[in-house]
Structure formats: C-alpha cells, structure tokens
C-alpha cells in the first residue's frame, strides 16, 4: 500500500508538470482526489491493515494528499498568471503613440453661403434680423401691397393653415415687422426658410431659403441700391463681376428690377452655366412702394427706401456649380464632404 501511495504521488507530480490549462488541473484533481479517485481507493483498503500499520499508512496518505493539493494550487496559480500576462501583453497600449484623429464635420454649403452673405452685408452696416415662419396673411401679402384677389398671390402657391395664417412664402414680411417696430434709418437683411407648394425637382422645392434686404432713410435712391448690389456681387463672386438691372414688376416695389450678374465662369462670353447669355439672374429688387411705407407707419413724403430678395439656394448653386437643388437636402455624406 505504501508503494501504491508513492506511485500515486509520482504520477500526480509527473502529470501536473505537463498541464497547460485550468480544465486539466480540475481533471487531475478529480482523478487523484475525487470520490472515485486513486487516493480515495487506497484509503478504502486501509481496513485490511493491522492496527500497527494503519496509523503509518494513514499519515503517509495524508502527506500524499497534501502534496497533490499543493501541487494543484501551484500549477493553477502559475497557469492563471501566464494567462493574465498573455492577456495584458495582447492588450498592451503604447501610450507614446499618437491618438486617432476624430473626423470633424463642416458647415453645410447652404449655411456657408448664408454666413458669407451675412458677413458681407454686416460689413456694409446692415443688421441681421429674423421673423416668424408661421405668418399672418397681412404680413405675407396685404402689408406688401398684395391685397386679396391680387394676381401675384396665384404665383406664390402658399401653404395656408387657416384663412388668415400661413407658412410664409417669402421673407419680405420681415421688412414690414421691422418698419412697424423701428424708426428710420433702417438697414437690415433677413435670412430664413420659406415655403411654397412646388413639386420637388432639380430647381424647385417646397421649402427653401431666402434673404430679404431693406434700407429706409431720407434721400435713398435707385443709385444707392445699384451701388450696394455691385459691392455685394463683387465680394461674393469676384472683383470683376458686373451687375445688370432689367425692368420688372413686383407689387411691393416701384420701380422694380430683376438683377443679373456677369457669368463668373465665362466672364460674360457665354457658357453652359449662363446658357450662352453671359448673364445669370440672382435676385429681384426695387424701391419700396409708397403704399408699403405708408401701411407700416412711415411717411413716404419724408423717407424712401429700397428692398431686395434673393434665394440662398440659387446663390449656393451658382457659387459651387451645383445643378440639382435636391443635393442640398439629401444629406449624402459623399456630396457634403466636398465642402470641408
């Protein structure tokens, strides 16, 4: 029996030396020390020993058990240490390496153009103001010399909420709010969203952006309007840009004009962008109609003014050579990333 115990001790030590996994440690514990293990089998045969031999063999069995348990613990700790070291090695970070730069976003091309336009007008002494997008019919039409049944209303394709409330179809209503609440001199531009019931295509959208401008003071003339728009066009599109006025009609200005700029691609020679004409239409403008001044509480015998309005999408499309307005609203990262 002593020889059997020595054999178990030697076998356990030999097999533990080859162990490389926690699962193998547990398997050897069961093999040697479990209820049906080899050491337990030896202990069950101690009843056949004499009274003198039993204490000696029992002590030897306890020593073998303690030896195997210690070896199991040592090897288990060693395997855990090696696994931990290997894990730390695989997850090791070099803190001296440069970090990964986060990809930064950029302003939307419409926002870039709007901010640039505002900066240009601000440099000429204009204030930036805003007005409500949900507007009364009075401010969107009537106070702009567009009474009920006026033909100009048919061209607006307005979204009505009630008979008297609508989504504004133009930012021109902001000039009325401004004139009602501010005494001349007035010099403001008002960028913002407007809404019209248009089908979506390459050049139309039910929601787009406009910028309205207004100047009211003593002695304001059409020459002041032309000079200011020339400064804007040259700063926005280049110093060689020329401005052309064409007679037009707007209910809230008199006289009125459509304003063109010389094509910034071909310099006026004619190309695909300007459709061979050499000129590109960018806005409408004119002298504020006396009726509009009068309805806003300003005496047209004392003061005069000019107003202008332009589509920000149109300026952005001309500026960046974009031929489809839908690209500005579809949030395609491939498109937007070009404007970083």
C-alpha positions as CSV (number, residue, x, y, z in Angstrom):
1,X,0.0,0.0,0.0
2,X,2.9,2.3,0.7
3,X,4.3,1.6,-2.7
4,X,0.8,2.4,-4.2
5,X,0.8,5.8,-2.4
6,X,4.3,6.6,-3.6
7,X,3.2,5.6,-7.2
8,X,0.2,7.9,-6.9
9,X,2.4,10.8,-5.7
10,X,4.9,10.3,-8.5
11,X,2.2,10.0,-11.2
12,X,0.4,13.2,-9.9
13,X,3.7,15.2,-10.0
14,X,4.6,14.0,-13.5
15,X,1.1,14.7,-15.0
16,X,0.8,18.1,-13.3
17,X,4.2,19.1,-14.9
18,X,2.5,18.7,-18.4
19,X,-0.6,20.7,-17.6
20,X,-1.3,23.9,-19.6
21,X,-5.0,24.7,-18.9
22,X,-7.3,25.2,-16.0
23,X,-9.6,22.5,-17.2
24,X,-6.7,19.9,-17.0
25,X,-6.0,20.9,-13.4
26,X,-9.6,20.2,-12.4
27,X,-9.5,16.8,-14.3
28,X,-6.3,15.7,-12.3
29,X,-7.9,16.8,-9.0
30,X,-10.9,14.5,-9.8
31,X,-8.6,11.7,-11.0
32,X,-6.4,11.6,-7.8
33,X,-8.5,13.2,-5.0
34,X,-12.1,12.7,-6.1
35,X,-14.6,10.4,-4.6
36,X,-13.6,7.7,-7.1
37,X,-10.0,8.9,-7.3
38,X,-6.9,6.8,-6.9
39,X,-6.0,8.1,-3.4
40,X,-9.6,7.5,-2.2
41,X,-9.4,3.9,-3.5
42,X,-6.2,3.3,-1.4
43,X,-7.8,4.7,1.7
44,X,-10.8,2.4,1.4
45,X,-8.4,-0.6,1.6
46,X,-7.0,0.5,5.0
47,X,-9.5,-1.7,6.8
48,X,-7.4,-4.7,5.9
49,X,-4.3,-3.4,7.6
50,X,-3.2,-4.3,11.1
51,X,-3.6,-1.9,14.0
52,X,0.1,-1.1,13.9
53,X,0.2,-0.4,10.1
54,X,-2.9,1.7,9.9
55,X,-1.6,4.9,11.5
56,X,1.6,4.8,9.4
57,X,-0.3,4.4,6.2
58,X,-2.9,7.0,7.2
59,X,-0.2,9.5,7.8
60,X,1.5,8.8,4.6
61,X,-1.9,9.1,2.7
62,X,-2.4,12.5,4.3
63,X,1.1,13.6,3.2
64,X,0.4,12.5,-0.3
65,X,-3.0,14.3,-0.4
66,X,-1.4,17.5,1.0
67,X,1.4,17.2,-1.6
68,X,-1.0,16.8,-4.5
69,X,-3.3,19.6,-3.3
70,X,-0.2,22.0,-3.0
71,X,0.9,21.0,-6.5
72,X,-2.6,21.6,-7.9
73,X,-2.6,25.1,-6.3
74,X,0.9,25.9,-7.5
75,X,0.1,24.9,-11.1
76,X,-3.3,26.6,-11.1
77,X,-1.7,29.9,-9.9
78,X,1.0,29.5,-12.5
79,X,-1.4,29.0,-15.3
80,X,-3.6,31.9,-14.2
81,X,-0.5,34.1,-14.1
82,X,0.6,33.1,-17.5
83,X,-2.9,33.7,-18.9
84,X,-3.1,37.1,-17.3
85,X,0.3,38.1,-18.6
86,X,-0.6,36.9,-22.1
87,X,-3.8,38.9,-22.0
88,X,-2.0,42.0,-20.8
89,X,0.6,41.6,-23.5
90,X,-2.1,41.3,-26.2
91,X,-3.9,44.4,-24.8
92,X,-0.8,46.4,-24.2
93,X,-1.1,50.1,-25.2
94,X,1.7,52.2,-26.3
95,X,0.8,55.5,-24.6
96,X,3.5,57.3,-26.7
97,X,1.7,56.6,-30.0
98,X,-0.4,59.5,-31.4
99,X,-4.1,59.1,-31.0
100,X,-6.5,58.6,-33.8
101,X,-7.8,62.0,-35.0
102,X,-11.6,62.4,-34.9
103,X,-13.2,63.2,-38.2
104,X,-14.6,66.7,-37.9
105,X,-17.8,67.8,-39.6
106,X,-18.2,71.0,-41.5
107,X,-20.9,73.6,-42.2
108,X,-23.5,72.7,-44.8
109,X,-22.9,74.5,-48.1
110,X,-26.1,76.5,-47.6
111,X,-25.0,77.6,-44.2
112,X,-21.6,78.5,-45.5
113,X,-23.1,80.7,-48.2
114,X,-25.6,82.3,-45.8
115,X,-22.9,83.1,-43.3
116,X,-20.8,84.7,-46.0
117,X,-23.7,86.7,-47.3
118,X,-24.5,88.0,-43.8
119,X,-20.8,88.9,-43.3
120,X,-20.8,90.9,-46.5
121,X,-23.9,92.8,-45.6
122,X,-22.8,93.3,-42.0
123,X,-19.6,94.9,-43.3
124,X,-21.8,97.4,-45.1
125,X,-23.6,98.4,-41.9
126,X,-26.6,96.0,-42.1
127,X,-28.1,94.3,-39.1
128,X,-29.2,90.7,-39.3
129,X,-32.9,90.1,-38.2
130,X,-35.4,87.3,-38.4
131,X,-39.1,86.8,-38.5
132,X,-41.7,84.1,-37.9
133,X,-42.1,81.3,-40.4
134,X,-45.8,80.9,-39.5
135,X,-47.1,84.2,-40.5
136,X,-50.3,86.2,-40.8
137,X,-51.8,86.8,-44.3
138,X,-51.5,90.5,-43.6
139,X,-47.7,90.5,-43.3
140,X,-47.1,88.0,-46.1
141,X,-49.3,89.8,-48.6
142,X,-51.6,92.7,-47.6
143,X,-48.9,94.9,-46.0
144,X,-46.7,94.3,-49.1
145,X,-49.3,95.8,-51.4
146,X,-50.7,92.4,-52.4
147,X,-54.5,92.6,-51.4
148,X,-56.9,89.8,-51.7
149,X,-57.6,88.5,-55.3
150,X,-54.3,90.1,-56.5
151,X,-52.8,88.0,-59.3
152,X,-49.4,87.9,-57.5
153,X,-51.0,85.6,-54.9
154,X,-51.6,82.9,-57.6
155,X,-47.8,82.7,-58.2
156,X,-46.9,82.1,-54.6
157,X,-48.6,78.6,-54.2
158,X,-49.0,79.3,-50.5
159,X,-49.4,76.7,-47.7
160,X,-52.4,78.0,-45.7
161,X,-53.0,76.8,-42.2
162,X,-56.2,78.8,-41.7
163,X,-57.8,81.5,-43.8
164,X,-55.6,84.1,-42.0
165,X,-52.5,82.1,-41.1
166,X,-49.9,80.5,-43.4
167,X,-46.4,79.3,-43.8
168,X,-44.6,82.4,-45.2
169,X,-43.9,82.2,-48.9
170,X,-41.3,84.9,-48.8
171,X,-39.1,86.7,-46.2
172,X,-40.4,90.1,-47.4
173,X,-42.8,90.1,-44.4
174,X,-39.8,90.7,-42.1
175,X,-39.4,94.2,-43.6
176,X,-42.9,95.0,-42.5
177,X,-42.3,93.8,-39.0
178,X,-39.1,95.8,-38.9
179,X,-40.7,99.0,-40.2
180,X,-43.5,98.8,-37.7
181,X,-41.1,98.4,-34.8
182,X,-38.1,100.5,-35.9
183,X,-37.9,104.1,-36.8
184,X,-35.7,105.1,-39.8
185,X,-32.9,104.9,-40.6
186,X,-33.3,101.2,-41.2
187,X,-30.7,98.9,-42.7
188,X,-31.4,95.1,-42.3
189,X,-31.1,91.7,-44.0
190,X,-33.3,88.8,-43.0
191,X,-32.3,85.3,-44.0
192,X,-34.7,82.4,-43.4
193,X,-36.8,79.4,-44.6
194,X,-39.8,80.0,-46.8
195,X,-42.4,77.6,-48.1
196,X,-44.3,77.2,-51.4
197,X,-46.3,74.4,-52.8
198,X,-43.9,73.3,-55.5
199,X,-43.2,69.9,-56.8
200,X,-39.7,68.6,-56.0
201,X,-37.3,68.7,-58.9
202,X,-33.8,69.9,-59.8
203,X,-34.7,73.6,-59.4
204,X,-37.7,73.6,-57.1
205,X,-38.5,72.6,-53.5
206,X,-41.5,73.1,-51.2
207,X,-39.0,74.5,-48.6
208,X,-36.1,76.7,-49.5
209,X,-34.2,79.8,-48.2
210,X,-34.3,83.4,-49.0
211,X,-32.6,86.6,-47.8
212,X,-34.5,89.8,-47.8
213,X,-32.8,93.2,-47.5
214,X,-34.3,96.6,-46.6
215,X,-32.9,100.1,-46.4
216,X,-35.1,103.1,-45.4
217,X,-33.8,106.6,-44.8
218,X,-34.0,110.1,-46.2
219,X,-32.9,110.5,-49.8
220,X,-32.5,106.8,-50.7
221,X,-32.3,106.3,-54.5
222,X,-32.1,103.6,-57.0
223,X,-28.4,104.5,-57.4
224,X,-27.9,103.5,-53.8
225,X,-29.5,100.2,-54.5
226,X,-27.3,99.6,-57.5
227,X,-24.1,100.6,-55.8
228,X,-24.8,98.3,-52.8
229,X,-25.6,95.3,-55.0
230,X,-22.5,95.8,-57.0
231,X,-20.4,95.7,-53.8
232,X,-22.2,92.5,-52.8
233,X,-21.8,90.8,-56.1
234,X,-18.1,91.7,-56.4
235,X,-17.3,90.4,-52.8
236,X,-19.4,87.2,-53.4
237,X,-18.4,86.3,-56.9
238,X,-15.2,88.2,-57.7
239,X,-14.0,91.7,-58.2
240,X,-14.6,91.6,-62.0
241,X,-18.3,90.8,-61.6
242,X,-20.7,93.3,-63.3
243,X,-24.3,93.9,-62.4
244,X,-27.2,94.4,-64.8
245,X,-30.7,95.7,-64.0
246,X,-33.7,94.7,-66.1
247,X,-37.1,96.3,-65.7
248,X,-39.6,94.1,-63.9
249,X,-42.7,94.3,-61.7
250,X,-43.1,93.5,-58.0
251,X,-46.2,94.7,-56.1
252,X,-44.2,95.9,-53.2
253,X,-41.5,97.9,-55.1
254,X,-41.8,100.7,-57.7
255,X,-39.7,100.9,-59.8
256,X,-38.7,97.2,-59.8
257,X,-35.9,95.3,-61.4
258,X,-34.5,91.8,-62.0
259,X,-30.8,91.8,-61.2
260,X,-28.3,89.8,-63.2
261,X,-24.6,89.4,-62.7
262,X,-22.0,88.7,-65.3
263,X,-21.2,85.0,-65.5
264,X,-18.4,84.2,-63.1
265,X,-17.4,81.2,-65.1
266,X,-17.0,82.6,-68.6
267,X,-16.8,86.3,-67.7
268,X,-19.8,87.2,-69.9
269,X,-18.7,85.4,-73.1
270,X,-21.4,82.7,-72.8
271,X,-21.1,79.1,-71.5
272,X,-23.1,76.2,-70.2
273,X,-23.6,77.8,-66.7
274,X,-25.2,81.0,-68.1
275,X,-26.8,79.2,-71.0
276,X,-24.8,81.1,-73.5
277,X,-26.2,84.5,-72.4
278,X,-23.2,85.8,-70.4
279,X,-25.5,86.8,-67.5
280,X,-27.0,85.0,-64.5
281,X,-30.1,86.2,-62.7
282,X,-29.6,86.2,-58.9
283,X,-32.3,88.4,-57.3
284,X,-35.2,90.9,-57.6
285,X,-35.1,94.4,-56.2
286,X,-36.6,97.9,-56.3
287,X,-37.6,101.0,-54.4
288,X,-40.1,100.3,-51.6
289,X,-43.6,101.1,-52.8
290,X,-45.0,104.2,-51.0
291,X,-48.1,102.2,-50.0
292,X,-45.8,99.7,-48.2
293,X,-44.1,102.5,-46.3
294,X,-47.4,104.1,-45.5
295,X,-49.0,100.9,-44.2
296,X,-46.0,100.4,-41.9
297,X,-46.3,103.8,-40.4
298,X,-43.5,105.6,-42.4
299,X,-44.2,108.8,-44.3
300,X,-43.2,108.3,-47.9
301,X,-43.0,112.1,-48.4
302,X,-40.1,112.1,-45.9
303,X,-38.5,108.7,-46.3
304,X,-37.7,106.4,-49.2
305,X,-36.1,103.0,-49.3
306,X,-35.1,100.0,-51.4
307,X,-35.6,96.3,-50.9
308,X,-34.2,93.2,-52.5
309,X,-34.7,89.5,-52.1
310,X,-32.6,86.5,-53.3
311,X,-32.7,82.7,-53.0
312,X,-29.8,81.4,-50.9
313,X,-30.0,78.0,-52.8
314,X,-29.6,79.9,-56.1
315,X,-26.5,81.7,-54.8
316,X,-25.0,78.4,-53.4
317,X,-25.7,76.6,-56.7
318,X,-24.1,79.3,-58.7
319,X,-21.2,79.6,-56.3
320,X,-20.4,75.8,-56.2
321,X,-21.6,74.8,-59.7
322,X,-24.4,72.6,-58.3
323,X,-27.0,71.7,-61.0
324,X,-29.6,69.9,-58.8
325,X,-31.1,71.6,-55.7
326,X,-32.1,68.2,-54.3
327,X,-28.4,67.5,-53.5
328,X,-28.6,70.2,-50.8
329,X,-31.3,68.4,-48.9
330,X,-30.5,64.7,-49.3
331,X,-27.6,64.7,-46.7
332,X,-25.4,62.4,-48.8
333,X,-22.1,62.4,-47.0
334,X,-20.2,61.9,-50.3
335,X,-21.6,65.2,-51.5
336,X,-21.3,67.2,-48.3
337,X,-17.7,66.1,-47.7
338,X,-16.6,68.1,-50.7
339,X,-17.3,71.3,-48.8
340,X,-14.8,70.8,-46.0
